[in-house]
Amino acid sequence: MARSALKAVPSPNSPDPGNKNIFYKALDWVEKNGNKLPDVLTLFVIITAVILLGSLIAGVAGWSAVNPANNEEITAVNLLNEEGIIRMLSELVSNFVNFPPLGLVLVVMLGVGLAESTGLISAFMRRVVLASPKALILPIIIFIGIVGNAAADAALIVLPPVAAMVFLTLGRHPIAGLAAAYAAVAGGFSANIIISMLDVMLAGFTESAAHLQDKTYTANPAMNYYFMLASTFVLLPVAVWVTTKIVEPRLGEYQVPEDLEVKKQALTSEEKRGLKWATISLFIYTTIILLVTVPKGAMLRHAKTGELIDSPFMDSLVPIMLLFFMIPAMAYGFGSKVLKNDKDVAEHLTKAMSGMGYYIVLAFIAAQMIAYFSWSNLGSIIAITGADFLKESGFTGLPLLIAFILFTALVNLLIASSSAKWAILGPVFVPMFMALDYSPAFTQMAYRIGDSITNTITPMLAYFAILLTFAKKFDKSMGMGTLISSLLPYTIAYTIFWCLLFTVWYVLGLPLGPGEYIKM
């Protein structure tokens, strides 16, 4: 089907493949060379080998650095001698079992996976989007996308095509709805009004990295919550403006092809009943949590101070999140008759965890890599040396932090996995910035901004291929260049406004989350 049959106004964002500009050539280069990289698991194995070789060289050479915190000399440890090899063999299992992100992610995924498997997440998204006034459709889609990144897989798969169909029924260009929803979920990964599984996962990596500098440091999933909450309401109007002022005008007028059926994504009576049951169960659960958290002297508050900081509530965030998803998921399942008995529940829970095999293998390799990096003292030596260099060069403070954000954004074009990148970058940059008196929470926040802003345009994100498939449903001639050119404005706008918000936060010295500040 020719493009002219789909659009009354030709879109300028679909260049002739034989006459690509430098922007599209650059994207082709990223895709081509990114595909040449080995799997993330293989990358971790290679990095582990480099760490071991580095420990050998550093140990033999006698590399060392003085810890500014206590003026003690830290010496590089060779892990390839007899003592090092014995330690690697004897502590292999304990490295894996004690890896902080492992248990946290698997526990939370039980709830999120069940909500996705029973269809609760899909039904909830369709209900909210389709029940909204036309003027609020786009803001609602973007808001749900940002909040929906708490269940990333489901949101990235469900919301874009639903948003496209909603736009189509409203007489607007479906690709604009598709792009807006995808940019909200993928690009808004570091903005939310709730704590997500990603917060839990990254906090575990951050704590492991911080232990290279301070063994007593404890991270919590809410360490960036205040900044993420503010980011939600900054990105929302930015994404609305980009969609209405840039993306839709460039796409032009859309004409529905004859073979495309236009229908509303209406809920069935079973889905409506399931949502009703889920809403009631969530209301009861939320009420209980508020009763044991909000009142003075409540069970989940700190026994002595009465505060939420360092309280049982903070220690219980993971099981609270588990039940936040699991209880409504089960209520929805039985209400919609997706679940009929305990065997169905067990089957759906098993299905929810069946996709975690890759992560478990990744966690096993990452646990060894981080342990070896810690044992070798290379992280501490690099951090102290790097901090000394930065202090002497005068290139510190905000310019350094912005540079770190942009560096992370570039790395994200080739390695899309947030946890994989942070497992690599965290052990270097967290202790380095700690030596400069920046808290691990602040370093993680800078990382998360960089990790999010290019999520929208990287072909290395697994869901980009799925998005392209969705787009071809509405335009069979849709190519990657056309799709990315509709997504790139979001990346540019997010970069500008997120860095501005980050700058304001830095200048004012605002807290990042409960008990977490910019400085140590």
Order of alpha helices (4+ residues) and beta strands (2+ residues): alpha-alpha-beta-beta-alpha-alpha-alpha-alpha-alpha-alpha-alpha-alpha-alpha-alpha-alpha-alpha-alpha-alpha-alpha-alpha-alpha-alpha-alpha-alpha-alpha
